[in-house]
Amino acid sequence: MRDPSETPPPSPTAAFELVGLRKKFDELVAVDDIDLAVPTGSFYGLVGPNGPGKPTALSMAVGLLRPTAGTARVQGIDVWTDP
């Protein structure tokens, strides 16, 4: 897990960005240190088997679920500090 003081500045080309996103429910780690930068004008999808935390990550990314650690940004704006 990264030190929160080491969160990099927003990417100038990313429309959507997750940096060190993490979510714990008691002892269960649902999302562990996700980094993702989606450039403006592109389209991404999250795919995978049941259970790896796709809905949890997206819920944190859009401001529905507060992350344990990390940052979610839309156009460089943090969805939790400046909703």
FENURKA-V420440 format. One record per residue. N is the residue number from 1. OMEGA is omega in degrees with one decimal (none if undefined). Layout:
n=(N,N)
omega=(OMEGA,OMEGA)
//
This chain:
n=(1,2,3,4,5,6,7,8,9,10,11,12,13,14,15,16,17,18,19,20,21,22,23,24,25,26,27,28,29,30,31,32,33,34,35,36,37,38,39,40,41,42,43,44,45,46,47,48,49,50,51,52,53,54,55,56,57,58,59,60,61,62,63,64,65,66,67,68,69,70,71,72,73,74,75,76,77,78,79,80,81,82,83)
omega=(-177.2,176.3,-178.3,178.3,-179.8,179.7,-177.9,177.0,179.7,175.7,-178.2,-177.1,-175.5,173.4,-175.9,-174.5,172.6,-178.4,176.7,-176.1,-176.2,175.6,176.2,170.7,-172.0,-179.5,-178.7,174.7,-177.2,178.5,-173.1,170.4,179.7,171.9,179.9,174.3,179.3,-178.6,175.9,178.0,-179.7,-177.5,-180.0,174.0,174.6,-179.9,177.6,-178.3,177.0,172.4,-176.1,172.5,-179.7,179.5,178.4,179.4,179.9,177.1,176.4,-176.8,-177.1,174.7,178.4,-177.3,-177.6,179.3,173.0,178.3,175.2,-174.3,171.1,-177.5,171.7,-175.5,176.7,-178.4,179.9,-176.6,179.8,-179.5,179.7,-175.6,none)
//
